[in-house]
């Protein structure tokens, strides 16, 4: 799979592939993720060294105005919580020496702009818990003003026409906000060199694998069980995607796991009580960062975090199909865009307005049922049961395929949504501006309207306009064939001692 995404654009550049920006050949041929330094820095600063750290961090950091005009509080689903977009890519700071590049087995890249690692660090309002939400680089998404393309190209398109790094950051933020519904509060971009130097200063880190891993492309060669990695081995570990069942999705797990292990190491007494080591780490990360904010203030929001309270998750996906753009094969990650709002709400919690609402009467609640389950006729059957229960039900319809059954509702219709939730056990209520009324979207998880107690009639036949999902009743959905795969939305906690991964 190419590092540079092909695009299906809406501006006459269909099939366009961004240039490689003069990159030189490097070991493995894949971009190296570099967000560990940011989380490391935040946890270090939470140890009470903010005044000292500010002087170390203020030199070399590049400030960019990434958030201005991009952040919107409209329909902000998580209130006072903070969302920090952490971006890791293979750009080299201008001050990187030839010796440092040689140590990484690479050369100057001439200004690479594709982003390889994109994680939203979601910190709850009181700063005691956080979730690292990974957005796979090959996610095929809508890029504003561009069209369909891989997520890792959004930054590149933003840099065009004089946009520079600020324009790149703004377009990437806008793309992720539109995709997830989360409002991005801050932005931090870290270079390959920053990642390497932080890991090098922290020293060897322990990882545990359930099975041996060997990949000649990334250079990883580790046995099953525990291994102690130096900085170069760490780079190989977090960039592995060949030889893994789900490619880039499993590489996200590698990155999440490694970040959690580094967090445990940072909070150990051997790091926090060693001012020399701490100073070296801060110095290493400081010159490799672009951000919109004062990192010391940002880090204070993490002061109550502990490794066991940092969870990891990946946005919901439906598989990794190969599509064709202008006749050329392109491997992508297909995002479960319908199920994504429910996934986000499962992390941030229900809005206060919904929690406090009292369920309306079924007779005053109008429901539209959409079928994204992969089962033909599911929406009609659910509509029949809703009618029998006294709800007002519109004509059934189809939705793109999704895994999660959800009750979508606009702000102000919390009571009606709660009435529907009472008869669809396990469905996730989701407030969204994408609907104008209460809408039940059936997913492949099998959750649906419970039948009324009174005996019902024969099973409903598919109604006009309804299909099994993805707009077609004649073909099985792509997700139906891949459903046995583990869900990519599982939330994990890798910060505890003794945790192993595949």
Secondary structure as UniProt FT lines:
FT   STRAND          6..9
FT   TURN            14..15
FT   TURN            21..22
FT   HELIX           27..29
FT   HELIX           36..45
FT   TURN            46..48
FT   HELIX           50..58
FT   TURN            59..60
FT   STRAND          62..63
FT   TURN            68..70
FT   TURN            74..75
FT   TURN            77..80
FT   STRAND          82..89
FT   TURN            94..95
FT   HELIX           98..103
FT   TURN            104..105
FT   STRAND          115..123
FT   TURN            125..126
FT   STRAND          130..134
FT   TURN            137..138
FT   STRAND          139..143
FT   TURN            144..146
FT   STRAND          147..150
FT   HELIX           151..153
FT   HELIX           154..159
FT   TURN            160..163
FT   HELIX           164..180
FT   STRAND          186..190
FT   HELIX           192..202
FT   STRAND          205..209
FT   STRAND          213..215
FT   TURN            216..219
FT   STRAND          220..222
FT   STRAND          225..229
FT   HELIX           231..239
FT   TURN            242..243
FT   TURN            245..247
FT   HELIX           248..266
FT   HELIX           269..272
FT   HELIX           275..286
FT   TURN            287..288
FT   STRAND          289..291
FT   HELIX           295..300
FT   TURN            301..304
FT   HELIX           307..309
FT   STRAND          310..314
FT   STRAND          317..319
FT   STRAND          322..325
FT   TURN            326..327
FT   STRAND          328..331
FT   STRAND          333..335
FT   HELIX           337..348
FT   HELIX           352..356
FT   HELIX           362..364
FT   STRAND          366..371
FT   TURN            376..377
FT   HELIX           378..388
FT   TURN            389..390
FT   STRAND          392..393
FT   STRAND          397..398
FT   STRAND          406..409
FT   TURN            411..412
FT   HELIX           414..421
FT   TURN            422..423
FT   TURN            425..426
FT   STRAND          428..431
FT   TURN            433..434
FT   STRAND          439..442
FT   TURN            444..445
FT   TURN            464..465
FT   TURN            470..471
FT   HELIX           478..482
FT   TURN            483..484
FT   TURN            488..489
FT   TURN            497..498
//
